[in-house]
Amino acid sequence: MFLLWMAVNSCAGIMYGAAYWESSFTSTNLIFYTWLLLSTGLLFWYLYNKWKDPIDYNEE
């Protein structure tokens, strides 16, 4: 999940230039950074919920 998140954000930010301010802050930058903050929060929420329960190795 982390690799997918990183691939999407690095592709949008670096390859398509949404992470860089050229002459001024644009709406593309706003959308990218809003998405980056929201998706980071959702990723941490997903990972926390995924890993909060211990693994039961004695299950048969």
PyMOL CGO cylinders between C-alpha atoms (Angstrom):
from pymol import cmd
from pymol.cgo import CYLINDER

trace = [
    CYLINDER, 0.00, 0.00, 0.00, 2.85, 2.35, 0.88, 0.3, 1, 1, 1, 1, 1, 1,
    CYLINDER, 2.85, 2.35, 0.88, 4.56, 1.78, -2.48, 0.3, 1, 1, 1, 1, 1, 1,
    CYLINDER, 4.56, 1.78, -2.48, 1.35, 2.54, -4.36, 0.3, 1, 1, 1, 1, 1, 1,
    CYLINDER, 1.35, 2.54, -4.36, 0.88, 5.73, -2.33, 0.3, 1, 1, 1, 1, 1, 1,
    CYLINDER, 0.88, 5.73, -2.33, 4.45, 6.78, -3.01, 0.3, 1, 1, 1, 1, 1, 1,
    CYLINDER, 4.45, 6.78, -3.01, 4.21, 6.01, -6.72, 0.3, 1, 1, 1, 1, 1, 1,
    CYLINDER, 4.21, 6.01, -6.72, 1.03, 8.05, -7.16, 0.3, 1, 1, 1, 1, 1, 1,
    CYLINDER, 1.03, 8.05, -7.16, 2.29, 11.06, -5.21, 0.3, 1, 1, 1, 1, 1, 1,
    CYLINDER, 2.29, 11.06, -5.21, 5.77, 11.12, -6.72, 0.3, 1, 1, 1, 1, 1, 1,
    CYLINDER, 5.77, 11.12, -6.72, 4.35, 10.74, -10.22, 0.3, 1, 1, 1, 1, 1, 1,
    CYLINDER, 4.35, 10.74, -10.22, 1.88, 13.58, -9.74, 0.3, 1, 1, 1, 1, 1, 1,
    CYLINDER, 1.88, 13.58, -9.74, 4.30, 15.79, -7.84, 0.3, 1, 1, 1, 1, 1, 1,
    CYLINDER, 4.30, 15.79, -7.84, 7.62, 15.30, -9.57, 0.3, 1, 1, 1, 1, 1, 1,
    CYLINDER, 7.62, 15.30, -9.57, 6.88, 13.96, -13.05, 0.3, 1, 1, 1, 1, 1, 1,
    CYLINDER, 6.88, 13.96, -13.05, 3.90, 16.23, -13.71, 0.3, 1, 1, 1, 1, 1, 1,
    CYLINDER, 3.90, 16.23, -13.71, 5.35, 19.18, -11.79, 0.3, 1, 1, 1, 1, 1, 1,
    CYLINDER, 5.35, 19.18, -11.79, 2.53, 19.70, -9.31, 0.3, 1, 1, 1, 1, 1, 1,
    CYLINDER, 2.53, 19.70, -9.31, 4.93, 19.88, -6.35, 0.3, 1, 1, 1, 1, 1, 1,
    CYLINDER, 4.93, 19.88, -6.35, 6.93, 22.79, -7.75, 0.3, 1, 1, 1, 1, 1, 1,
    CYLINDER, 6.93, 22.79, -7.75, 6.02, 26.47, -7.57, 0.3, 1, 1, 1, 1, 1, 1,
    CYLINDER, 6.02, 26.47, -7.57, 7.09, 28.13, -10.76, 0.3, 1, 1, 1, 1, 1, 1,
    CYLINDER, 7.09, 28.13, -10.76, 6.23, 31.81, -10.63, 0.3, 1, 1, 1, 1, 1, 1,
    CYLINDER, 6.23, 31.81, -10.63, 3.42, 31.62, -8.08, 0.3, 1, 1, 1, 1, 1, 1,
    CYLINDER, 3.42, 31.62, -8.08, 1.26, 29.20, -6.12, 0.3, 1, 1, 1, 1, 1, 1,
    CYLINDER, 1.26, 29.20, -6.12, -1.36, 27.79, -8.53, 0.3, 1, 1, 1, 1, 1, 1,
    CYLINDER, -1.36, 27.79, -8.53, -4.54, 25.79, -8.12, 0.3, 1, 1, 1, 1, 1, 1,
    CYLINDER, -4.54, 25.79, -8.12, -2.65, 22.70, -9.30, 0.3, 1, 1, 1, 1, 1, 1,
    CYLINDER, -2.65, 22.70, -9.30, -0.26, 23.13, -6.37, 0.3, 1, 1, 1, 1, 1, 1,
    CYLINDER, -0.26, 23.13, -6.37, -3.19, 23.56, -3.98, 0.3, 1, 1, 1, 1, 1, 1,
    CYLINDER, -3.19, 23.56, -3.98, -4.90, 20.40, -5.22, 0.3, 1, 1, 1, 1, 1, 1,
    CYLINDER, -4.90, 20.40, -5.22, -1.66, 18.41, -5.06, 0.3, 1, 1, 1, 1, 1, 1,
    CYLINDER, -1.66, 18.41, -5.06, -0.70, 19.50, -1.54, 0.3, 1, 1, 1, 1, 1, 1,
    CYLINDER, -0.70, 19.50, -1.54, -4.27, 19.03, -0.26, 0.3, 1, 1, 1, 1, 1, 1,
    CYLINDER, -4.27, 19.03, -0.26, -4.28, 15.52, -1.74, 0.3, 1, 1, 1, 1, 1, 1,
    CYLINDER, -4.28, 15.52, -1.74, -0.83, 14.84, -0.28, 0.3, 1, 1, 1, 1, 1, 1,
    CYLINDER, -0.83, 14.84, -0.28, -1.94, 15.78, 3.25, 0.3, 1, 1, 1, 1, 1, 1,
    CYLINDER, -1.94, 15.78, 3.25, -5.24, 13.90, 3.03, 0.3, 1, 1, 1, 1, 1, 1,
    CYLINDER, -5.24, 13.90, 3.03, -3.72, 10.78, 1.50, 0.3, 1, 1, 1, 1, 1, 1,
    CYLINDER, -3.72, 10.78, 1.50, -0.91, 10.74, 4.09, 0.3, 1, 1, 1, 1, 1, 1,
    CYLINDER, -0.91, 10.74, 4.09, -3.48, 10.84, 6.87, 0.3, 1, 1, 1, 1, 1, 1,
    CYLINDER, -3.48, 10.84, 6.87, -5.52, 8.10, 5.24, 0.3, 1, 1, 1, 1, 1, 1,
    CYLINDER, -5.52, 8.10, 5.24, -2.42, 5.97, 4.72, 0.3, 1, 1, 1, 1, 1, 1,
    CYLINDER, -2.42, 5.97, 4.72, -1.44, 6.27, 8.39, 0.3, 1, 1, 1, 1, 1, 1,
    CYLINDER, -1.44, 6.27, 8.39, -5.03, 5.50, 9.45, 0.3, 1, 1, 1, 1, 1, 1,
    CYLINDER, -5.03, 5.50, 9.45, -5.09, 2.41, 7.21, 0.3, 1, 1, 1, 1, 1, 1,
    CYLINDER, -5.09, 2.41, 7.21, -1.72, 1.16, 8.47, 0.3, 1, 1, 1, 1, 1, 1,
    CYLINDER, -1.72, 1.16, 8.47, -2.67, 1.77, 12.11, 0.3, 1, 1, 1, 1, 1, 1,
    CYLINDER, -2.67, 1.77, 12.11, -5.91, -0.19, 11.72, 0.3, 1, 1, 1, 1, 1, 1,
    CYLINDER, -5.91, -0.19, 11.72, -4.12, -2.94, 9.82, 0.3, 1, 1, 1, 1, 1, 1,
    CYLINDER, -4.12, -2.94, 9.82, -1.39, -3.37, 12.44, 0.3, 1, 1, 1, 1, 1, 1,
    CYLINDER, -1.39, -3.37, 12.44, -3.20, -2.61, 15.70, 0.3, 1, 1, 1, 1, 1, 1,
    CYLINDER, -3.20, -2.61, 15.70, -4.14, -6.23, 16.40, 0.3, 1, 1, 1, 1, 1, 1,
    CYLINDER, -4.14, -6.23, 16.40, -1.33, -8.67, 17.20, 0.3, 1, 1, 1, 1, 1, 1,
    CYLINDER, -1.33, -8.67, 17.20, -0.78, -11.61, 14.90, 0.3, 1, 1, 1, 1, 1, 1,
    CYLINDER, -0.78, -11.61, 14.90, -2.04, -14.85, 16.41, 0.3, 1, 1, 1, 1, 1, 1,
    CYLINDER, -2.04, -14.85, 16.41, 0.51, -17.46, 15.39, 0.3, 1, 1, 1, 1, 1, 1,
    CYLINDER, 0.51, -17.46, 15.39, -1.16, -20.24, 17.38, 0.3, 1, 1, 1, 1, 1, 1,
    CYLINDER, -1.16, -20.24, 17.38, -4.29, -20.26, 15.24, 0.3, 1, 1, 1, 1, 1, 1,
    CYLINDER, -4.29, -20.26, 15.24, -5.10, -23.69, 13.79, 0.3, 1, 1, 1, 1, 1, 1,
]
cmd.load_cgo(trace, "trace")
